Amino acid sequence: MSGKDGINVKDFLIGGLIGGIVGSVTALLLAPKSGKELRGDLNEHVEVVKEKGAQWKDVAYEKGIEIGNVAKDKKDALVDSASGFVGVVKDKSGQLYETVSKQTKTVKDTAVAGVEATKQAAQKAGETFKSEAKDVGADVKKAADKSKEEVEEASKTAKDKTEKIVDDAKKELKK
């Protein structure tokens, strides 16, 4: 029963009661009355405070009983609900276990078949790759030989042109 600011109802009621008593006593002590009148007024106020305290005690007791009964009813309802929920969870978990067991077997069988198919496909791909690699190797050798011939020819042409340029340059220098 805490408020937003952390003050509970009990502390508030005690503070209100003490504040009322202090205020009443201060008012009576500062009032211009005779001692007999003052004592009479004090006795009246004390009686009023006692009555209010008794009323607040009774109200708090009744509210406590009401809250206790409501809490007991809610607890009973929650226990009943939880019991039903536990039964449902047991049934569903049993069904789930059976389904998972069946699915696991199916997945295992599929995985085994998949592994075998993958092995066969890998072997076939390896053989195909080997065959094609030989063909590609022969093609690469032919292309390399052709490139070598072209490079030699280009090199010879470049050499001839360079010699011609050098000869022309020598002739020019002699002039």
Phi, psi and omega per residue, in radians:
M1 nan 0.858 3.125
S2 -1.626 2.504 3.063
G3 -1.425 -3.074 -3.127
K4 -1.156 -0.557 -3.066
D5 -1.635 0.174 3.089
G6 1.510 0.150 3.122
I7 -1.720 2.183 -3.139
N8 -1.587 2.939 -3.035
V9 -1.104 -0.681 -3.117
K10 -1.056 -0.832 3.122
D11 -1.087 -0.671 3.138
F12 -1.134 -0.793 -3.141
L13 -1.124 -0.728 3.125
I14 -1.112 -0.742 3.115
G15 -1.096 -0.731 3.109
G16 -1.115 -0.724 3.139
L17 -1.132 -0.826 3.136
I18 -1.127 -0.718 3.112
G19 -1.092 -0.712 3.109
G20 -1.121 -0.742 -3.139
I21 -1.137 -0.842 -3.128
V22 -1.069 -0.749 3.127
G23 -1.097 -0.759 -3.140
S24 -1.111 -0.827 -3.126
V25 -1.090 -0.736 3.139
T26 -1.110 -0.755 3.130
A27 -1.101 -0.717 -3.114
L28 -1.223 -0.660 -3.123
L29 -1.240 -0.518 -3.125
L30 -1.590 -0.119 -3.123
A31 -1.343 2.469 -3.140
P32 -1.421 1.373 3.121
K33 -2.267 2.891 3.107
S34 -1.360 2.907 -3.114
G35 -1.043 -0.731 -3.141
K36 -1.126 -0.783 3.127
E37 -1.129 -0.721 -3.133
L38 -1.086 -0.780 3.108
R39 -1.109 -0.682 3.116
G40 -1.108 -0.790 3.114
D41 -1.102 -0.724 3.109
L42 -1.048 -0.791 3.133
N43 -1.071 -0.692 3.119
E44 -1.105 -0.805 -3.126
H45 -1.165 -0.643 3.094
V46 -1.101 -0.719 3.115
E47 -1.110 -0.742 3.124
V48 -1.082 -0.779 3.137
V49 -1.115 -0.684 3.112
K50 -1.093 -0.763 -3.134
E51 -1.108 -0.769 3.131
K52 -1.123 -0.705 3.102
G53 -1.080 -0.717 3.116
A54 -1.142 -0.705 3.121
Q55 -1.113 -0.784 -3.139
W56 -1.118 -0.658 3.101
K57 -1.095 -0.787 3.138
D58 -1.112 -0.755 3.133
V59 -1.092 -0.783 3.139
A60 -1.094 -0.689 3.126
Y61 -1.108 -0.800 -3.140
E62 -1.116 -0.758 3.132
K63 -1.121 -0.657 3.105
G64 -1.083 -0.741 3.116
I65 -1.131 -0.771 3.132
E66 -1.056 -0.810 -3.123
I67 -1.123 -0.697 3.102
G68 -1.078 -0.735 3.128
N69 -1.148 -0.745 3.119
V70 -1.099 -0.757 3.137
A71 -1.093 -0.712 3.127
K72 -1.111 -0.770 3.116
D73 -1.073 -0.770 3.129
K74 -1.111 -0.708 3.136
K75 -1.092 -0.790 3.135
D76 -1.075 -0.731 3.135
A77 -1.131 -0.709 3.123
L78 -1.161 -0.695 3.125
V79 -1.105 -0.769 3.110
D80 -1.086 -0.792 3.137
S81 -1.092 -0.747 -3.128
A82 -1.143 -0.664 3.128
S83 -1.086 -0.771 3.100
G84 -1.118 -0.688 -3.140
F85 -1.138 -0.683 3.124
V86 -1.087 -0.735 3.112
G87 -1.083 -0.774 3.133
V88 -1.097 -0.749 -3.135
V89 -1.106 -0.708 3.109
K90 -1.057 -0.822 -3.137
D91 -1.077 -0.835 -3.101
K92 -1.143 -0.662 3.142
S93 -1.186 -0.616 3.064
G94 -1.115 -0.769 3.115
Q95 -1.122 -0.721 3.135
L96 -1.112 -0.704 3.120
Y97 -1.054 -0.795 3.134
E98 -1.099 -0.769 -3.136
T99 -1.100 -0.767 -3.135
V100 -1.128 -0.688 3.120
S101 -1.074 -0.798 3.127
K102 -1.103 -0.788 -3.119
Q103 -1.132 -0.637 3.135
T104 -1.111 -0.744 3.119
K105 -1.109 -0.759 3.134
T106 -1.081 -0.778 3.141
V107 -1.115 -0.718 -3.138
K108 -1.087 -0.817 3.134
D109 -1.063 -0.759 3.134
T110 -1.117 -0.711 -3.137
A111 -1.124 -0.734 3.132
V112 -1.095 -0.778 3.121
A113 -1.118 -0.686 3.131
G114 -1.140 -0.691 3.115
V115 -1.102 -0.769 -3.141
E116 -1.107 -0.778 3.134
A117 -1.123 -0.655 3.124
T118 -1.160 -0.707 3.096
K119 -1.047 -0.819 -3.123
Q120 -1.114 -0.756 3.136
A121 -1.126 -0.664 3.128
A122 -1.145 -0.724 3.115
Q123 -1.097 -0.788 -3.132
K124 -1.122 -0.741 3.132
A125 -1.117 -0.666 3.113
G126 -1.103 -0.768 3.133
E127 -1.132 -0.755 3.128
T128 -1.094 -0.754 -3.136
F129 -1.088 -0.735 3.140
K130 -1.062 -0.808 -3.120
S131 -1.103 -0.821 -3.121
E132 -1.195 -0.579 3.120
A133 -1.117 -0.682 3.097
K134 -1.098 -0.788 3.135
D135 -1.081 -0.777 -3.137
V136 -1.131 -0.664 3.115
G137 -1.050 -0.771 3.126
A138 -1.133 -0.746 3.123
D139 -1.103 -0.712 3.140
V140 -1.139 -0.705 3.128
K141 -1.096 -0.761 3.121
K142 -1.076 -0.799 -3.128
A143 -1.117 -0.669 3.125
A144 -1.147 -0.747 3.125
D145 -1.098 -0.747 3.140
K146 -1.132 -0.752 3.120
S147 -1.092 -0.670 3.137
K148 -1.096 -0.785 3.133
E149 -1.088 -0.745 -3.129
E150 -1.153 -0.668 3.122
V151 -1.167 -0.748 3.122
E152 -1.089 -0.752 3.137
E153 -1.130 -0.773 3.128
A154 -1.130 -0.640 3.126
S155 -1.149 -0.737 3.140
K156 -1.133 -0.764 3.132
T157 -1.092 -0.767 3.141
A158 -1.110 -0.677 -3.130
K159 -1.140 -0.783 3.137
D160 -1.076 -0.767 -3.123
K161 -1.158 -0.686 3.134
T162 -1.120 -0.751 3.126
E163 -1.097 -0.689 3.133
K164 -1.125 -0.750 -3.140
I165 -1.114 -0.703 3.134
V166 -1.132 -0.763 3.130
D167 -1.092 -0.772 3.122
D168 -1.084 -0.686 -3.133
A169 -1.177 -0.652 3.116
K170 -1.148 -0.725 -3.140
K171 -1.102 -0.711 -3.140
E172 -1.145 -0.666 -3.101
L173 -1.240 -0.549 -3.138
K174 -1.248 -0.484 -3.108
K175 -1.205 nan nan
